[in-house]
Amino acid sequence: MQYFEVLQTIERSGGDARLAVSPEWMQGGAVFGGLQAATDAARDARPGASGSAGAHPAGDLCGAACATQLLARASVLRQGKSATHVECRLLDGDNVLATATAVFGAARESRVTRVPEQPAVPCDKPRTFKYFPGLSPTFTQYFAARWLQGGMPFTGPAEPQCVVDVSMPGEQASSESHVIALADFIPPIALSYLSMPVPGSSMTWMLEFLTEDLNGLSMQNWRVDAEMVAGAHGYTSQSVMLWGPDGQPIALSRQNMVVFG
């Protein structure tokens, strides 16, 4: 199933969202993290959900979502004049698989404006990521990625930065959920330090949208600029800037990850 087809199967009712996960959207034994976050019912639960507001969600992944039947349940924590805080829990029965807190901020007048500019990345020979059934995470078959800078997983070079051109073939146009998936596509940079496959996963994830114009963009030639800021004792801190197909700044991401090797 294409990503948009999976999104269409999400059943939403008030502060609840239910999803039967297609097997190809698993990541090892867990559900692809971008799909977990896209399933959450936080946006639907907030008052005035149909209005325009910027969302700045922060996620705390309590455990790997391994169940194929997921329930996301959201509740409003606080509603102020300009910002609403919503908590969402991803459940498998009574077990909490993940929690997310989303902050929806209404636009306000300000004299402060700064728009990041996408830096040029010279690359004569981009390296194409290839999907290998049985070896690659199954969800990666729905992405097309080219490494412009830095090492690919399990290739050995110790480079803390990488730049990846990424597309989602078969998807017609972007949505907020597509942005979440693109921001979570890139694997832990720490895996490129290793020469043999080992497991790796996210523990916490914070994602900030830099624009409200998320819908209708081409799903071709997005760019992920990532850096492993620090790493020790099996834990790493990784930051990401996600750029749209025309070089526009779309989102900032920060993840704490664990690497078993």
C-alpha positions as CSV (number, residue, x, y, z in Angstrom):
1,M,0.0,0.0,0.0
2,Q,1.2,3.5,-0.9
3,Y,1.5,5.9,2.1
4,F,-1.5,7.9,1.0
5,E,-3.5,4.6,0.9
6,V,-2.5,3.8,4.4
7,L,-3.5,7.3,5.6
8,Q,-6.9,6.8,4.0
9,T,-7.6,3.7,6.2
10,I,-7.2,5.7,9.5
11,E,-10.6,5.8,11.2
12,R,-11.0,9.1,13.2
13,S,-13.6,9.9,15.7
14,G,-13.2,12.9,18.0
15,G,-10.0,12.4,19.9
16,D,-9.5,8.8,18.8
17,A,-7.8,7.4,15.6
18,R,-7.5,3.7,14.7
19,L,-5.2,2.1,12.1
20,A,-4.6,-1.4,10.9
21,V,-1.0,-1.3,9.9
22,S,0.0,-2.8,6.5
23,P,3.0,-5.2,7.0
24,E,5.2,-3.3,4.5
25,W,5.0,-0.2,6.8
26,M,6.9,-2.0,9.5
27,Q,10.4,-1.2,10.5
28,G,11.9,-4.5,11.7
29,G,9.4,-5.6,14.4
30,A,8.0,-2.1,14.9
31,V,5.7,0.3,13.0
32,F,7.6,3.0,10.9
33,G,8.0,6.0,13.3
34,G,6.7,8.5,10.8
35,L,3.4,6.5,10.5
36,Q,3.1,6.3,14.2
37,A,3.3,10.1,14.5
38,A,1.0,10.6,11.5
39,T,-1.6,8.4,13.2
40,D,-1.9,10.5,16.3
41,A,-5.2,12.2,16.9
42,A,-3.8,15.4,18.5
43,R,-4.8,17.7,15.6
44,D,-8.4,16.3,15.6
45,A,-8.8,16.7,19.4
46,R,-7.9,20.3,19.7
47,P,-10.8,22.9,19.7
48,G,-11.2,24.6,16.3
49,A,-9.3,21.8,14.5
50,S,-10.4,23.0,11.2
51,G,-8.7,26.4,11.6
52,S,-5.2,27.3,10.5
53,A,-2.5,27.1,13.1
54,G,1.1,26.0,13.2
55,A,1.9,22.7,14.9
56,H,5.0,22.1,16.9
57,P,4.8,18.5,18.1
58,A,7.3,16.9,20.5
59,G,7.2,13.1,20.7
60,D,8.3,10.8,23.5
61,L,8.5,7.2,22.2
62,C,8.0,5.0,25.2
63,G,8.4,1.7,23.3
64,A,8.4,0.2,19.8
65,A,4.9,0.0,18.4
66,C,4.9,-3.6,17.3
67,A,1.1,-4.2,17.2
68,T,-0.6,-4.1,13.8
69,Q,-3.8,-2.6,15.3
70,L,-3.1,0.8,16.8
71,L,-5.3,3.2,18.7
72,A,-4.3,6.8,19.2
73,R,-6.2,8.7,21.9
74,A,-5.8,12.4,22.4
75,S,-6.9,14.9,25.0
76,V,-6.5,18.7,25.4
77,L,-4.0,19.5,28.3
78,R,-4.3,23.3,28.1
79,Q,-5.9,25.9,25.8
80,G,-4.7,29.5,26.0
81,K,-5.4,32.5,23.8
82,S,-2.7,31.7,21.3
83,A,-1.6,28.1,22.0
84,T,-3.2,24.8,22.6
85,H,-1.4,21.8,24.1
86,V,-2.7,18.3,23.3
87,E,-1.4,15.0,24.5
88,C,-1.8,11.8,22.5
89,R,-1.1,8.2,23.5
90,L,-0.6,5.4,21.1
91,L,-2.1,2.3,22.6
92,D,-2.1,-1.5,22.2
93,G,-4.9,-2.5,24.5
94,D,-3.8,-1.1,27.9
95,N,-0.1,-0.9,26.9
96,V,1.2,2.6,26.1
97,L,3.4,2.3,23.0
98,A,4.2,6.0,22.6
99,T,3.2,9.4,23.8
100,A,3.2,12.7,21.9
101,T,2.6,16.3,23.0
102,A,1.5,18.7,20.2
103,V,1.5,22.5,20.6
104,F,-0.7,24.4,18.1
105,G,0.2,28.1,17.9
106,A,-1.9,30.7,16.3
107,A,-0.2,33.4,14.2
108,R,0.6,36.6,16.0
109,E,2.1,39.9,14.9
110,S,5.9,40.2,15.1
111,R,8.7,42.2,13.7
112,V,11.0,39.2,13.8
113,T,11.4,37.3,10.6
114,R,14.2,35.0,9.4
115,V,13.9,32.4,6.6
116,P,16.7,29.9,6.4
117,E,18.4,29.5,3.1
118,Q,19.3,26.1,1.7
119,P,23.1,25.7,1.4
120,A,24.5,24.3,-1.9
121,V,25.9,20.8,-1.7
122,P,28.2,20.0,-4.6
123,C,27.9,16.3,-5.6
124,D,29.2,14.7,-8.8
125,K,28.3,11.1,-7.9
126,P,25.3,10.7,-5.7
127,R,24.8,7.2,-4.2
128,T,21.4,5.6,-4.7
129,F,19.8,3.8,-1.7
130,K,18.7,0.4,-2.9
131,Y,15.9,-1.6,-1.2
132,F,16.9,-5.2,-0.5
133,P,13.9,-7.4,0.6
134,G,14.7,-9.2,3.8
135,L,17.6,-6.8,4.6
136,S,16.2,-3.3,4.3
137,P,13.3,-2.0,6.5
138,T,10.2,-2.8,4.5
139,F,8.8,0.8,4.5
140,T,11.9,2.0,2.6
141,Q,10.6,0.5,-0.7
142,Y,8.2,3.5,-0.9
143,F,11.0,6.0,-0.8
144,A,13.6,6.9,-3.4
145,A,16.8,8.3,-1.8
146,R,20.2,9.5,-3.0
147,W,23.0,10.2,-0.6
148,L,24.7,13.5,-1.7
149,Q,27.0,13.7,1.2
150,G,28.1,11.5,4.1
151,G,28.0,7.8,4.6
152,M,25.2,5.3,3.9
153,P,24.3,2.8,6.7
154,F,26.9,0.2,7.4
155,T,29.5,1.6,5.0
156,G,32.1,2.4,7.7
157,P,33.2,6.1,7.2
158,A,32.9,8.2,10.4
159,E,31.2,11.2,9.0
160,P,28.8,13.0,11.4
161,Q,26.9,14.9,8.6
162,C,24.9,13.6,5.7
163,V,22.7,15.1,3.0
164,V,20.0,13.0,1.3
165,D,17.8,13.8,-1.6
166,V,14.5,11.9,-0.9
167,S,11.3,11.4,-2.9
168,M,8.1,9.4,-2.4
169,P,7.2,7.9,-5.8
170,G,3.5,7.2,-6.3
171,E,2.4,10.0,-3.9
172,Q,0.6,12.8,-5.7
173,A,1.1,15.7,-3.4
174,S,2.4,16.5,0.1
175,S,0.4,16.8,3.3
176,E,1.3,17.3,6.9
177,S,1.5,13.5,7.3
178,H,3.9,13.2,4.3
179,V,6.2,15.8,5.9
180,I,6.3,13.7,9.1
181,A,7.2,10.6,7.0
182,L,10.0,12.4,5.1
183,A,11.5,13.9,8.3
184,D,11.7,10.4,9.8
185,F,13.0,8.6,6.8
186,I,16.7,9.0,7.4
187,P,18.3,6.3,9.6
188,P,20.6,7.0,12.5
189,I,23.8,8.5,11.2
190,A,25.6,6.3,13.7
191,L,24.8,3.3,11.5
192,S,27.2,4.7,8.9
193,Y,30.0,4.4,11.4
194,L,29.6,0.6,11.4
195,S,30.5,-2.0,8.8
196,M,28.0,-4.7,9.9
197,P,24.2,-4.4,10.3
198,V,22.9,-3.8,13.8
199,P,19.6,-2.6,15.1
200,G,18.9,1.1,15.8
201,S,15.8,3.0,16.9
202,S,14.5,6.4,18.1
203,M,13.8,7.0,21.8
204,T,12.6,10.6,21.6
205,W,11.6,12.8,18.7
206,M,10.9,16.5,18.5
207,L,9.6,18.0,15.2
208,E,8.9,21.7,14.5
209,F,7.1,22.8,11.4
210,L,8.5,26.1,10.0
211,T,5.6,26.8,7.7
212,E,1.9,26.2,7.4
213,D,2.2,25.7,3.6
214,L,2.6,21.9,3.8
215,N,-0.1,20.7,1.4
216,G,0.1,20.3,-2.4
217,L,3.9,20.3,-2.8
218,S,5.5,17.8,-5.2
219,M,6.8,14.6,-3.6
220,Q,10.0,14.7,-5.6
221,N,13.4,15.9,-4.6
222,W,13.0,16.9,-1.0
223,R,16.3,17.2,0.9
224,V,17.3,16.1,4.4
225,D,20.4,17.7,6.0
226,A,21.3,15.7,9.0
227,E,24.0,15.8,11.7
228,M,24.9,13.5,14.6
229,V,25.6,16.1,17.2
230,A,26.9,13.7,19.8
231,G,27.1,10.0,20.6
232,A,28.4,7.9,23.4
233,H,27.5,4.6,25.3
234,G,25.1,3.5,22.6
235,Y,23.0,6.8,22.5
236,T,23.2,9.5,19.9
237,S,21.7,13.0,19.4
238,Q,20.7,13.7,15.8
239,S,19.3,16.9,14.2
240,V,17.7,17.3,10.8
241,M,16.6,20.2,8.6
242,L,14.0,19.2,6.0
243,W,13.8,21.2,2.8
244,G,11.0,21.2,0.3
245,P,11.4,20.5,-3.4
246,D,12.2,24.1,-4.2
247,G,14.6,24.6,-1.4
248,Q,12.1,26.0,1.0
249,P,12.6,25.3,4.8
250,I,9.9,23.0,6.0
251,A,10.7,21.4,9.3
252,L,13.3,21.0,12.1
253,S,13.8,17.6,13.7
254,R,15.7,16.4,16.8
255,Q,16.0,12.8,17.8
256,N,17.6,10.8,20.6
257,M,18.5,7.4,19.2
258,V,19.9,4.2,20.5
259,V,22.3,2.0,18.4
260,F,23.0,-1.6,19.4
261,G,26.6,-1.7,18.3
